[in-house]
Amino acid sequence: MELKGKEVLVLGLARTGMECARFLAEHGAKVRVTDLRSEQDLKHGMESLRELPIQYLLGGEDQASLEGVDFVVPSPGVPAENTLLHRANRRNIKILSEIELAYHFLGAPLIAITGTNGKSTTTTLVGEMLKANGTKVFVGGNIGTPLISFVSGDWEWGVVEVSSFQLEWIKEFRPRISVLLNLTEDHLDRYPDFAAYRRAKERIFEAQTEKDVAILNRDDPWVWEIRKRVRARVISFGFSEVEEGVFVASNELIWRNGSSEEKFPLDRLKIQGVHNVENIMAAIASAKSAGLSAPVIQRALEEFPGLEHRLEFVREKDGVRYYNDSKGTNVGAVVKSLASFSAPVILLAGGVDKGGDYGVLRNEIQRKVRRLVLFGQAKEIIAHALGALTETVTVEDMEAAVRDSFAHAQPGDVVLLSPACSSFDMFRNYAERGQIFKNLVQAL
């Protein structure tokens, strides 16, 4: 892709937008950027771009910013219904996501991982397996560092977490190995319905060929149905035995490829939970597809501590165990987290409603949750959907939620923060929410 002299509009100046603007300007493009926020609001982040020839159109969105533009690069947080994107589409101006732009300049093959839940854990784990092999690998994308930031490196592999937002504007983005972990309702505040969300996720396979690998969760009916439309070689993972792929047998995982088998014991692993068994199976399938040996994979599995804010053990006090699952931002994640416990649970949930169906939680709430403590904007919505199933209380904030759980927990109970909502009503992000929960629990 030739960038020199091209007129490019970068839409949105969050971290990804800034990295795109930098890359484009450094490669000779004529860059203009637009953001609804003012220069004062963006001042701190813009300092690193000051020396570059970039035109700033801040504090609003003017259709004049599209004049003469060769293509637009929207930040992942900008929805397709955005006025400028809509007008660019009508004018047949090319729209490229950041991962599409980066793909054209990356020489390394990619392992791209998506799904509603488990993306960050699986992406990090696959990266650790490749590092354990001595491979020159980068780990990035939606997990933290934008893909465009790795273009200048000398890499043998890249492991990339990709969101549905990032997949909306791809065309030639072609991972050597693509992984779809699961599909449950999420981001229905952005998509008109679950079908539209699924279609965005499925695009990860769109440019793959018969030479590539598609790794699918055969236990998830929405994911497994996609195999009918995938051109790449399909490898599956799930709990039941299969001829090719990964499955569970007693307390170990089996990788089977034709007549050969390799076994991966689970008893020495640090990470726990039903959802993590699925993540580990997907990681093994990815690593084997990339040519790694069983001993290297097993070593990485045993050394992996898990991710902060994802079913993270905080402490035990007075016989009660406290877990931080702040990254459980949708109902599907909470279902998996609750399924990981046999003890009675006091569940702390709430935040900003994302349009999902809380009814999906009914069975697990009835079976596991003896007290439901709700906070945030969605507390009344959740109480209406689930409050009749167990003892339920609404509180003002996280501090009150922790105090309530401490007052009502009994020895043997689990107190679980797994909100089923985004965090932006009371916190900057899920990480701040989780850290505040941990601080409050440690202070008990």
Secondary structure, DSSP 8 states (H G I E B T S, - for coil): ---TT-EEEEE--SHHHHHHHHHHHHTT-EEEEEESS-HHHHHHHHGGGTTS-EEEEESS--GGGGTT-SEEEE-TTS-TT-HHHHHHHHTT-EE--HHHHHHTT--S-EEEEE-SSSHHHHHHHHHHHHHHTT--EEEEETTSS-GGGGTTS--SEEEEE--HHHHTT-SS---SEEEE----S--TTTSSSHHHHHHHHHGGGTT--TTSEEEEETTSHHHHGGGGG--SEEEEE-SS--SEEEEEETTEEEEEETTEEEEEE-TT-S--SHHHHHHHHHHHHHHHHTT--HHHHHHHHHH----TTSSEEEEEETTEEEEE-TT--SHHHHHHHHHT--S-EEEEEESB--S--GGGGHHHHHHHEEEEEEESTTHHHHHHHHGGGSEEEE-SSHHHHHHHHHHH--TT-EEEE--SSBSTTTSSSHHHHHHHHHHHHHT-
